Amino acid sequence: MADVSYSGAPEIVDIRSAHRIDLDALAAHLARHDLLDGTLSVRQFQGGQSNPTYFLETGTGERQRRYVLRKQPPGEILPSAHRIDREYRVMSALANAPDVPVPTMRLYCDDADVIGTPFYVMDYVAGRVFSAPALPALAASDRRRVYHALVDTMAALHAVDVEAAGLTTFGRPNGYVERQIERWRSQYEASAQATDPAMDQLGQWLGDHIPADTRPAIAHGDFRIGNLLLAPDLSNVAAILDWELATIGHPIADLAYACMPYYLPHGVAGVKGIDGLDLAAHGIPDEASQLSRYCQQRGIPAIDDWPVFVAFALYRTAAILQGVYARALQGNASNADALQVGERAGLIAERGWAVAQRFD
């Protein structure tokens, strides 16, 4: 969601020039929905590569209210990207799901005339976010707790009854991975600036190694440590953030994405990996123990085709970063260093192709 300080506190800055909005129109819209009490203060969460996110304050003292607003970015966007309506729908549906913490949703507005693009508003939840999977700011015992919380919260999400949550039409339950491979291959080809042999080979390999379907679940699509809002004392997950890619799909795709740092190098600028880090010394559970914990929580056997899911996670991430790079060239990415981020797509594609070659 945002860059954070070393302590994990979200960094909130003045609204960037590329993401300025009509504050008077926003205030009037909030007032019509009984969400405004006096004046309105709006700032922006720093960072993030996707949907611009704002911090709203209104009222004072006991009447003070704090909200978070997320909107589509300005300019041209790829088809099916930045679906904030889907974010709003899935978080609303999960409001009462056990052990799946989400903020309270307040309103969704599809009228682009209000602030320039569709947006939604939800309650602000206090907490800490750590984007680096090595968690350098934390003690070893706290790192272990965070990694366990990641798996436990994910398992709780995947255990939600899709029908009971009213999400049976939120996605197609069968053929999820196959469709995802095709989707990200198409989006990569639409935004690629040059041919990448590793991406081309990996895309072809994935098409030849489609894993079998399983009982569908609510798949977050971007489940990682950086999208967990942790309670200030780290006692629990206060909220799961960034639901833009959520759908009904294969739960193991979520798990593989969360485990991707095990396959990316530690110590490389801009790459969030822990490969090469002494995990035991840092209190970070290894991949095998995380997989075992997840399977135990879900009551499922060992995972078939695990390398295929990992290779897909790396492929998809490389494709997403290529899209970030393309938006940066258009001048509308929501992070100032998007150019550099996009250029790292090649490294991630190479790691994915290496996983694929080991599997065969």
VEXNU-687810 format. One record per residue: residue number from 1; x, y, z of N, C-alpha, C in turn. Coordinates in steps of 0.2 Angstrom, whole numbers, plus 2048, in hexadecimal, padded with zeros to 3 digits. Layout:
% residues N
 pos n.c1 n.c2 n.c3 ca.c1 ca.c2 ca.c3 c.c1 c.c2 c.c3
 NUM    X    Y    Z     X     Y     Z    X    Y    Z
...
% end
This chain:
% residues 360
 pos n.c1 n.c2 n.c3 ca.c1 ca.c2 ca.c3 c.c1 c.c2 c.c3
   1  804  7FA  800   800   800   800  804  806  800
   2  80A  806  804   80E   80C   805  814  80B  807
   3  819  80F  806   820   80F   809  81F  811  810
   4  823  80E  814   822   80F   81B  829  811  81E
   5  829  814  824   82F   815   828  832  80F  82A
   6  838  80F  82D   83B   809   830  837  806  836
   7  833  80A  839   82F   807   83E  829  804  83C
   8  827  805  835   821   802   833  81B  807  832
   9  81C  80D  834   817   812   834  816  814  82D
  10  810  814  82A   80F   816   823  812  81D  822
  11  815  81F  81D   817   825   81B  812  829  817
  12  80F  82F  81A   80A   833   817  80D  83A  815
  13  80C  83C  80F   80F   842   80C  809  846  809
  14  80B  84C  807   807   850   803  805  84D  7FD
  15  7FF  84E  7FA   7FD   84B   7F4  802  84D  7EE
  16  804  847  7EB   809   848   7E5  805  84C  7DF
  17  809  850  7DC   806   854   7D6  802  850  7D1
  18  804  84A  7D0   801   845   7CB  7FB  842  7CD
  19  7F9  843  7D4   7F3   840   7D7  7EF  845  7DB
  20  7EF  84B  7D9   7EB   850   7DC  7E4  84F  7DA
  21  7DF  850  7DF   7D8   84F   7DE  7D4  855  7E0
  22  7CE  856  7DE   7CA   85B   7E0  7C7  85A  7E7
  23  7CB  85D  7EC   7C9   85C   7F3  7C2  85F  7F5
  24  7C0  864  7F1   7B9   867   7F3  7B4  862  7F1
  25  7B5  85F  7EB   7B0   85A   7E8  7B0  854  7ED
  26  7B6  852  7EF   7B6   84C   7F3  7B3  84D  7FA
  27  7B4  853  7FD   7B1   855   803  7A9  855  802
  28  7A7  858  7FD   79F   858   7FC  79D  851  7FB
  29  7A0  84C  7F8   79E   845   7F7  79E  842  7FE
  30  7A3  843  802   7A3   840   808  79E  842  80D
  31  79C  849  80C   797   84C   810  790  848  80E
  32  78F  847  808   789   844   806  788  83D  809
  33  78E  83A  80B   78D   833   80D  78F  833  815
  34  78E  839  818   78F   83A   81F  796  837  822
  35  79B  839  81E   7A2   837   820  7A6  83D  821
  36  7A3  843  821   7A7   849   822  7A4  84D  828
  37  7A9  84F  82C   7A7   853   832  7AC  859  833
  38  7AA  85E  830   7AE   864   82F  7B3  864  829
  39  7B9  867  82A   7BD   867   825  7C0  860  823
  40  7C3  860  81D   7C6   85A   81B  7CE  85B  81A
  41  7D2  856  81C   7D9   856   81B  7DB  850  817
  42  7DE  851  812   7E0   84B   80D  7E8  84B  80C
  43  7EB  846  80D   7F2   845   80B  7F2  83E  808
  44  7F8  83C  806   7F9   836   802  7FE  832  805
  45  7FD  82B  805   801   826   807  807  826  801
  46  80D  826  804   813   826   7FF  814  81F  7FD
  47  816  81F  7F6   817   818   7F3  812  815  7F0
  48  813  80E  7EF   80E   80A   7EC  80F  80B  7E4
  49  80D  805  7E1   80E   805   7DA  807  805  7D6
  50  802  805  7D9   7FC   804   7D6  7F7  80A  7D7
  51  7F2  809  7DC   7ED   80E   7DC  7EF  813  7E2
  52  7EF  819  7E0   7F0   81F   7E5  7EC  81E  7EB
  53  7EF  81F  7F1   7EB   81E   7F7  7EC  824  7FB
  54  7E7  827  7FE   7E7   82D   802  7E4  82C  809
  55  7E7  830  80E   7E5   830   815  7E0  836  816
  56  7DA  835  818   7D5   83A   819  7D4  83B  821
  57  7D4  841  823   7D2   843   82A  7CC  848  82A
  58  7C7  847  82E   7C2   84C   82F  7C0  84C  836
  59  7BE  852  839   7BB   852   840  7C1  853  844
  60  7C0  854  84B   7C5   855   850  7C3  851  856
  61  7C7  850  85A   7C6   84D   861  7C2  846  860
  62  7BD  845  864   7BA   83F   864  7B6  83E  85D
  63  7B5  844  85A   7B1   843   853  7B6  842  84D
  64  7BC  842  84F   7C1   841   849  7C0  83A  846
  65  7C0  83A  83F   7BF   834   83B  7C5  834  836
  66  7C8  82E  835   7CE   82D   831  7CC  828  82C
  67  7CD  829  825   7CB   825   820  7D1  824  81B
  68  7D1  81F  817   7D5   81E   812  7D1  81E  80B
  69  7D4  821  806   7D1   821   800  7D5  81E  7FB
  70  7D3  81A  7F7   7D7   817   7F1  7D3  818  7EB
  71  7D7  81A  7E6   7D4   81C   7DF  7D8  819  7D9
  72  7D5  818  7D4   7D9   816   7CE  7DE  81C  7CC
  73  7E4  81A  7C9   7E8   81F   7C7  7E6  823  7C1
  74  7E9  829  7C0   7E7   82D   7BA  7EA  82A  7B4
  75  7E7  82C  7AE   7EA   82A   7A8  7E7  823  7A5
  76  7EA  821  7A0   7E8   81A   79D  7EB  815  7A1
  77  7E7  80F  7A2   7E9   80A   7A6  7E7  803  7A2
  78  7EB  7FE  7A3   7E9   7F8   7A0  7E3  7F5  7A1
  79  7E0  7F1  79D   7D9   7EE   79E  7D9  7EA  7A4
  80  7D4  7EA  7A8   7D3   7E6   7AE  7D8  7E8  7B4
  81  7DC  7ED  7B3   7E0   7EF   7B8  7DD  7F4  7BD
  82  7DF  7F5  7C3   7DD   7FA   7C8  7D6  7F9  7C9
  83  7D3  7F3  7CA   7CC   7F2   7CB  7CA  7F4  7D3
  84  7CA  7FA  7D4   7C8   7FC   7DB  7C1  7FA  7DD
  85  7BD  7F9  7D8   7B6   7F7   7DA  7B6  7F0  7DD
  86  7BB  7EB  7DB   7BC   7E5   7DD  7BF  7E5  7E4
  87  7C4  7E9  7E5   7C6   7EA   7EC  7C1  7EC  7F1
  88  7BD  7F0  7EF   7B7   7F2   7F4  7B2  7EC  7F5
  89  7B1  7E9  7F0   7AC   7E3   7F0  7AE  7DE  7F5
  90  7B5  7DC  7F4   7B7   7D6   7F8  7B8  7D8  7FF
  91  7BB  7DE  800   7BC   7E0   807  7B5  7E1  80B
  92  7B0  7E3  807   7A9   7E4   80A  7A6  7DD  80C
  93  7A8  7D8  807   7A5   7D1   808  7A9  7CE  80E
  94  7AF  7D0  810   7B3   7CC   815  7B2  7D0  81C
  95  7AD  7D4  81C   7AD   7D8   822  7AC  7D4  829
  96  7A9  7CE  828   7A7   7CA   82E  7AB  7C3  82E
  97  7B0  7C3  829   7B3   7BC   829  7B8  7BB  82E
  98  7B8  7B6  832   7BC   7B5   838  7C4  7B5  836
  99  7C7  7B9  83A   7CF   7B9   839  7D1  7BB  832
 100  7CD  7BF  82F   7CF   7C2   828  7CD  7CA  829
 101  7D2  7CD  82C   7D1   7D4   82E  7D1  7D9  827
 102  7CC  7DD  827   7CC   7E2   821  7C9  7E8  824
 103  7CB  7EE  821   7C8   7F4   824  7C0  7F5  822
 104  7BC  7F9  826   7B5   7FA   825  7B5  7FE  81E
 105  7B1  7FC  819   7B0   800   813  7AA  805  815
 106  7AB  80B  812   7A6   810   813  7A3  812  80D
 107  7A6  813  807   7A2   814   801  7A7  813  7FB
 108  7A3  812  7F5   7A6   811   7EF  7A3  816  7EA
 109  7A7  819  7E6   7A5   81E   7E1  7A8  81C  7DA
 110  7A3  81B  7D6   7A5   81A   7CF  7A5  820  7CA
 111  7A3  825  7CD   7A2   82C   7C9  7A9  82F  7C9
 112  7AC  82F  7C3   7B3   832   7C2  7B3  839  7C2
 113  7AD  83C  7C2   7AC   843   7C2  7AE  846  7C9
 114  7AD  842  7CE   7AE   845   7D5  7B6  847  7D6
 115  7BA  842  7D5   7C2   843   7D6  7C6  841  7D0
 116  7C3  83F  7CB   7C7   83E   7C5  7C7  836  7C3
 117  7C6  832  7C8   7C6   82B   7C6  7C1  828  7CC
 118  7BF  821  7CB   7BB   81E   7D0  7BF  81D  7D6
 119  7BC  81D  7DC   7C0   81C   7E3  7BB  819  7E8
 120  7BE  817  7ED   7BA   815   7F3  7BE  817  7F9
 121  7BA  817  7FF   7BC   81A   805  7BB  814  80A
 122  7C0  813  80F   7BF   80E   814  7C2  811  81A
 123  7C1  80E  820   7C4   811   826  7CB  810  826
 124  7CF  815  82A   7D6   814   82B  7D7  80F  831
 125  7DC  80B  830   7DE   806   835  7E5  807  837
 126  7E6  809  83D   7ED   80A   840  7F1  804  840
 127  7F7  804  83E   7FB   7FE   83E  802  800  83B
 128  806  7FA  83A   80D   7FB   837  80D  7F6  831
 129  811  7F9  82C   812   7F5   826  819  7F4  825
 130  81C  7EE  823   823   7ED   822  823  7EA  81B
 131  826  7EE  816   826   7EC   80F  82C  7E7  80E
 132  831  7E7  812   837   7E3   810  836  7DC  814
 133  836  7D6  810   835   7D0   813  83A  7CE  818
 134  840  7D1  818   845   7CF   81D  843  7D2  824
 135  83E  7D7  824   83C   7DA   82A  842  7DD  82F
 136  846  7E1  82C   84C   7E3   830  84B  7E7  836
 137  845  7EA  836   844   7EE   83C  841  7EA  842
 138  840  7E4  841   83D   7E0   847  842  7DB  84A
 139  841  7D9  850   845   7D4   853  843  7CD  850
 140  847  7C8  851   846   7C1   84E  840  7BE  850
 141  83E  7BF  856   838   7BC   859  832  7BF  855
 142  832  7C6  854   82D   7C9   851  82C  7C7  849
 143  832  7C6  846   832   7C4   83F  82E  7BD  83F
 144  82F  7B9  843   82C   7B2   843  824  7B3  844
 145  822  7B8  848   81B   7B9   849  818  7BC  843
 146  81B  7C0  840   819   7C3   83A  818  7BE  834
 147  81D  7BA  833   81C   7B5   82E  817  7B0  830
 148  816  7AE  836   811   7A9   838  80A  7AD  837
 149  80A  7B3  838   803   7B7   838  801  7B7  830
 150  806  7B8  82C   805   7B8   825  802  7B1  822
 151  804  7AC  824   802   7A5   822  7FB  7A4  826
 152  7FA  7A6  82C   7F4   7A4   82F  7EE  7A9  82D
 153  7F0  7AF  82B   7EA   7B3   828  7E9  7B1  821
 154  7ED  7AF  81D   7EC   7AD   817  7E8  7A7  817
 155  7E9  7A2  81B   7E6   79C   81C  7DE  79D  81E
 156  7DD  7A2  822   7D7   7A4   824  7D3  7A7  81E
 157  7D6  7AB  81A   7D3   7AE   814  7D1  7A8  810
 158  7D5  7A4  80E   7D4   79E   80A  7CE  799  80C
 159  7CD  79A  813   7C8   795   816  7C1  798  815
 160  7C0  79F  813   7BA   7A2   813  7B6  79F  80E
 161  7AF  79E  810   7AB   79B   80B  7A9  7A0  806
 162  7AA  79F  800   7A9   7A3   7FA  7A2  7A5  7F9
 163  79E  7A0  7FA   797   7A1   7F9  794  7A5  7FF
 164  796  7A3  805   793   7A6   80B  795  7AE  80B
 165  79B  7AF  808   79D   7B6   808  79A  7BA  802
 166  796  7B7  7FE   792   7BA   7F8  797  7BC  7F3
 167  79C  7B8  7F1   7A1   7B9   7EC  7A1  7B4  7E7
 168  79C  7B0  7E6   79C   7AB   7E1  79D  7AE  7DA
 169  79B  7B4  7D9   79C   7B7   7D2  7A2  7BC  7D2
 170  7A6  7BB  7D7   7AC   7C0   7D7  7B2  7BD  7D2
 171  7B2  7B7  7D0   7B7   7B4   7CC  7B5  7AD  7C9
 172  7B8  7AB  7C4   7B6   7A4   7C2  7BB  79F  7C6
 173  7B8  79A  7C9   7BB   796   7CD  7C0  791  7CA
 174  7BF  78F  7C4   7C3   78A   7C1  7C8  78D  7BB
 175  7CE  78A  7BA   7D2   78D   7B6  7D6  793  7B7
 176  7D6  795  7BE   7D9   79B   7C0  7E0  79C  7BE
 177  7E4  797  7BF   7EB   798   7BE  7EC  799  7B6
 178  7E9  795  7B3   7EA   795   7AB  7E8  79C  7A9
 179  7E2  79F  7AB   7E0   7A5   7A9  7E5  7AB  7AC
 180  7E7  7AA  7B2   7EC   7AF   7B4  7F3  7AF  7B0
 181  7F5  7A9  7AE   7FB   7A9   7AA  7FA  7AD  7A3
 182  7F4  7AC  7A0   7F2   7AF   79A  7F1  7B7  79B
 183  7EE  7B8  7A1   7ED   7BF   7A2  7F4  7C3  7A3
 184  7F8  7C0  7A7   7FE   7C4   7A8  803  7C4  7A2
 185  802  7BE  79E   806   7BE   798  804  7C4  793
 186  7FD  7C5  793   7FA   7CA   78E  7FC  7D1  791
 187  7FC  7D2  798   7FE   7D8   79A  805  7DA  799
 188  809  7D5  79A   810   7D6   799  812  7D8  792
 189  80F  7D4  78D   810   7D6   786  80D  7DD  784
 190  808  7DF  788   805   7E5   786  809  7EB  789
 191  80D  7EA  78E   811   7EF   791  819  7EE  790
 192  81B  7E9  78E   822   7E7   78D  826  7EC  788
 193  82B  7EF  78B   82F   7F3   786  834  7F0  782
 194  836  7EA  784   83A   7E6   780  839  7DE  781
 195  83B  7DA  77D   83B   7D3   77E  83F  7D0  784
 196  83D  7CC  788   841   7C9   78E  840  7C2  78D
 197  846  7BF  78B   846   7B7   78A  843  7B3  790
 198  845  7B5  796   843   7B2   79C  83C  7B2  79D
 199  839  7B8  79B   831   7B8   79C  82E  7B4  797
 200  831  7B4  791   82E   7B1   78B  82E  7A9  78C
 201  834  7A7  78F   835   79F   790  830  79D  796
 202  830  7A2  79B   82C   7A0   7A1  825  7A0  7A0
 203  822  7A5  79C   81B   7A5   79A  819  79E  796
 204  81E  79C  791   81C   796   78E  81C  790  792
 205  821  790  797   822   78A   79B  81C  78A  7A0
 206  819  78F  7A2   814   78F   7A7  80D  78D  7A3
 207  80D  78F  79D   807   78C   799  807  785  798
 208  80D  782  799   80E   77A   798  80D  777  79F
 209  80D  77A  7A4   80D   777   7AB  807  77A  7AF
 210  801  77A  7AC   7FB   77D   7B0  7FA  778  7B6
 211  7F9  77A  7BC   7F8   776   7C2  7F0  774  7C2
 212  7EE  76F  7C5   7E7   76D   7C6  7E3  772  7CA
 213  7DD  773  7C9   7D9   777   7CD  7D8  774  7D4
 214  7D6  778  7D8   7D4   775   7DF  7CE  779  7E1
 215  7CC  778  7E7   7C6   77B   7EA  7C7  783  7EA
 216  7C3  787  7E6   7C5   78E   7E6  7C4  792  7EC
 217  7C8  797  7ED   7C8   79B   7F3  7C8  7A2  7F1
 218  7C8  7A7  7F5   7C9   7AE   7F4  7D0  7AF  7F4
 219  7D3  7B0  7EE   7DA   7B2   7ED  7DB  7B9  7ED
 220  7E0  7BB  7F2   7E1   7C2   7F3  7E5  7C5  7ED
 221  7EA  7C1  7EA   7ED   7C3   7E4  7F4  7C7  7E5
 222  7F4  7CA  7EB   7FA   7CE   7ED  7FC  7CD  7F4
 223  7FB  7C7  7F7   7FC   7C5   7FE  804  7C5  7FF
 224  806  7C9  803   80D   7CA   805  80E  7CE  80C
 225  814  7CD  80F   815   7D1   815  813  7D8  814
 226  815  7DB  80F   814   7E3   80E  80D  7E5  80D
 227  808  7E0  80C   801   7E1   80C  7FD  7DF  812
 228  801  7DE  818   7FE   7DD   81E  7FF  7E3  823
 229  7FA  7E6  825   7FA   7EB   82A  7FA  7E8  831
 230  800  7E8  834   801   7E5   83A  7FF  7EA  840
 231  7FC  7E7  845   7FA   7EB   84B  800  7EE  84E
 232  800  7F4  851   806   7F8   853  80A  7F3  857
 233  808  7EF  85B   80C   7EB   860  80D  7E4  85C
 234  80C  7E3  856   80D   7DD   852  809  7D7  855
 235  804  7D8  859   801   7D2   85C  7FC  7CF  857
 236  7FA  7D2  851   7F6   7CF   84C  7F6  7D3  846
 237  7F3  7D0  841   7F2   7D4   83B  7EB  7D8  83B
 238  7EC  7DF  83B   7E7   7E4   83C  7E3  7E4  835
 239  7E6  7E3  830   7E2   7E4   829  7E6  7E1  824
 240  7E3  7DE  81F   7E6   7DC   819  7E5  7E1  814
 241  7EA  7E3  810   7EA   7E9   80C  7EA  7E7  804
 242  7E8  7EC  800   7E9   7EB   7F9  7E6  7E5  7F6
 243  7DF  7E5  7F5   7DB   7E0   7F2  7DA  7E1  7EB
 244  7DE  7E5  7E7   7DC   7E6   7E0  7DC  7E0  7DC
 245  7E0  7DB  7DD   7E1   7D5   7D9  7DD  7CF  7DC
 246  7D9  7D0  7E1   7D5   7CB   7E4  7D0  7C8  7DF
 247  7CF  7C1  7DF   7CA   7BE   7DB  7C8  7B7  7DF
 248  7C4  7B3  7DB   7C3   7AC   7DD  7C8  7A8  7D9
 249  7CD  7A4  7DD   7D2   7A1   7D9  7D5  79B  7DD
 250  7DB  79A  7DB   7DF   795   7DE  7E3  797  7E4
 251  7E1  795  7EA   7E5   798   7F0  7EC  797  7F0
 252  7EF  791  7ED   7F6   790   7ED  7FA  796  7E9
 253  7F6  799  7E5   7FA   79E   7E1  7FB  7A4  7E6
 254  7F7  7A5  7EB   7F8   7AA   7F0  7FE  7A8  7F4
 255  7FE  7A2  7F6   803   7A0   7FB  80A  7A0  7F7
 256  80A  79E  7F1   811   79F   7ED  813  7A6  7EC
 257  80E  7AB  7EB   810   7B2   7EB  813  7B4  7F1
 258  810  7B2  7F7   813   7B4   7FD  81A  7B1  7FF
 259  81B  7AC  7FC   822   7A8   7FD  827  7AB  7F8
 260  825  7AF  7F3   82A   7B1   7EE  830  7B4  7F1
 261  830  7B8  7F7   837   7BA   7F9  83C  7B5  7FA
 262  83A  7AE  7FB   83F   7A9   7FC  843  7A8  7F6
 263  840  7AA  7F0   844   7A9   7EA  847  7AF  7E7
 264  847  7B5  7EA   84A   7BB   7E8  850  7BD  7EC
 265  855  7C0  7E9   85B   7C1   7ED  85A  7C6  7F2
 266  85D  7C5  7F8   85E   7CA   7FD  863  7CF  7FC
 267  862  7D5  7FE   867   7DA   7FD  868  7DD  7F6
 268  863  7DC  7F2   863   7DF   7EB  85E  7E5  7EC
 269  861  7EB  7EA   85C   7F1   7EB  856  7F0  7E7
 270  851  7F1  7EA   84A   7F1   7E7  847  7EA  7E6
 271  84B  7E5  7E8   848   7DE   7E7  847  7DC  7EE
 272  840  7DA  7F0   83E   7D8   7F7  83F  7D0  7F7
 273  845  7CE  7F8   847   7C7   7F9  84B  7C6  7FF
 274  84A  7BF  801   84E   7BD   807  852  7B7  805
 275  853  7B5  7FF   858   7B0   7FD  85F  7B2  7FE
 276  862  7AE  802   869   7B0   804  86A  7B2  80B
 277  864  7B4  80E   864   7B6   815  864  7B0  819
 278  867  7B1  81F   867   7AB   824  861  7AB  828
 279  85C  7A8  825   855   7A8   828  855  7A6  82F
 280  858  7A1  831   858   79F   838  85A  7A4  83D
 281  860  7A7  83B   863   7AC   83F  85E  7B2  840
 282  85A  7B3  83B   856   7B9   83B  84F  7B8  83D
 283  84D  7B1  83F   847   7B0   842  842  7AF  83D
 284  844  7AE  836   83F   7AE   831  83E  7A6  82F
 285  838  7A4  830   836   79D   82E  838  79B  827
 286  83B  795  825   83C   794   81E  836  792  81B
 287  837  791  814   831   790   810  82D  78A  812
 288  831  784  813   82E   77E   815  82A  77E  81B
 289  82C  782  820   828   782   826  822  787  825
 290  822  78C  820   81C   790   81F  817  78C  81B
 291  819  788  816   815   784   813  811  77F  817
 292  815  77C  81C   812   777   820  80D  77A  825
 293  80F  780  827   80A   784   82B  803  785  828
 294  804  787  822   7FE   789   81E  7FA  783  81C
 295  7FD  77D  81A   7F9   777   819  7F6  774  820
 296  7F9  775  825   7F6   773   82C  7F0  777  82D
 297  7F1  77E  82C   7EB   783   82E  7E5  781  829
 298  7E7  77F  823   7E1   77E   81E  7DF  777  81E
 299  7E3  772  821   7E1   76B   821  7E1  768  81B
 300  7E7  76A  817   7E8   767   810  7EE  763  810
 301  7EF  75F  80B   7F6   75B   80B  7FB  760  808
 302  801  75D  807   807   760   804  804  763  7FD
 303  808  768  7FA   805   76C   7F4  809  769  7EE
 304  805  767  7E9   808   764   7E3  80A  76A  7DF
 305  80F  769  7DA   810   76E   7D5  813  775  7D9
 306  815  775  7DF   817   77B   7E2  81C  77F  7DD
 307  821  77C  7DA   825   781   7D6  822  784  7D0
 308  81C  781  7CE   818   785   7C9  815  78B  7CB
 309  812  78A  7D1   80F   790   7D4  814  796  7D6
 310  81A  794  7D8   820   799   7D9  822  79C  7D3
 311  823  798  7CE   825   79B   7C7  820  7A0  7C5
 312  819  79E  7C6   814   7A2   7C3  814  7A9  7C7
 313  815  7A8  7CE   815   7AF   7D2  81B  7B3  7D0
 314  821  7B0  7CE   826   7B5   7CC  825  7B8  7C5
 315  822  7B4  7C0   820   7B6   7BA  81B  7BC  7BA
 316  816  7BB  7BE   810   7C0   7BF  813  7C6  7C2
 317  818  7C6  7C7   81B   7CC   7CA  81F  7CF  7C5
 318  823  7CC  7C0   827   7CF   7BB  822  7D3  7B6
 319  81D  7D0  7B5   818   7D3   7B0  815  7D9  7B3
 320  813  7D9  7BA   811   7DF   7BD  816  7E4  7BD
 321  81C  7E3  7BF   821   7E8   7BF  822  7EB  7B8
 322  821  7E7  7B3   822   7EA   7AC  81C  7EF  7AB
 323  816  7ED  7AD   811   7F2   7AD  812  7F9  7B1
 324  815  7F8  7B7   817   7FE   7BA  81C  802  7B6
 325  821  7FF  7B3   826   802   7AF  822  806  7A9
 326  81E  803  7A6   81A   806   7A1  816  80C  7A3
 327  813  80C  7A9   80F   811   7AB  814  817  7AD
 328  81A  815  7B0   81F   81B   7B1  821  81E  7AB
 329  821  81B  7A5   823   81E   79F  81D  823  79D
 330  817  821  79F   812   826   79D  811  82B  7A3
 331  814  82B  7A8   814   830   7AD  80F  830  7B2
 332  80C  82A  7B3   806   829   7B8  807  824  7BD
 333  80D  821  7BE   80E   81C   7C3  80E  81F  7CA
 334  80C  81C  7CF   80B   81F   7D5  811  81F  7DA
 335  817  81D  7D7   81D   81D   7DB  822  820  7D7
 336  826  825  7DA   82B   828   7D6  831  824  7D4
 337  832  81E  7D7   837   81A   7D4  835  814  7D0
 338  82F  815  7CD   82C   810   7C9  830  80E  7C3
 339  834  812  7C0   838   810   7BB  83D  80B  7BD
 340  841  80C  7C3   845   807   7C5  842  801  7C7
 341  83C  801  7CA   838   7FB   7CC  837  7F7  7C5
 342  835  7FA  7C0   833   7F6   7BA  839  7F3  7B7
 343  83F  7F6  7B8   845   7F3   7B5  847  7ED  7B8
 344  844  7EB  7BE   846   7E5   7C2  842  7DF  7C0
 345  83E  7E0  7BB   839   7DB   7B9  83E  7D5  7B6
 346  843  7D7  7B3   847   7D2   7B0  84A  7CD  7B5
 347  84D  7CF  7BA   850   7CB   7BF  84B  7C6  7C2
 348  844  7C9  7C3   83F   7C4   7C6  83D  7BF  7C1
 349  83D  7C1  7BB   83B   7BC   7B5  841  7B6  7B5
 350  847  7B8  7B6   84D   7B3   7B6  84C  7AF  7BC
 351  84A  7B1  7C2   849   7AD   7C7  843  7A8  7C6
 352  83E  7AA  7C3   839   7A6   7C1  83B  7A0  7BC
 353  83E  7A2  7B7   840   79D   7B2  845  798  7B5
 354  849  79A  7BA   84E   796   7BE  84A  791  7C2
 355  844  793  7C5   840   78E   7C9  83D  789  7C4
 356  83B  78B  7BE   838   787   7B9  83D  782  7B7
 357  843  784  7B5   848   77F   7B3  849  77A  7B8
 358  84A  77C  7BE   84B   777   7C4  845  772  7C4
 359  83F  774  7C3   839   770   7C4  83A  76A  7BE
 360  83B  76C  7B8   83C   767   7B3  842  763  7B4
% end
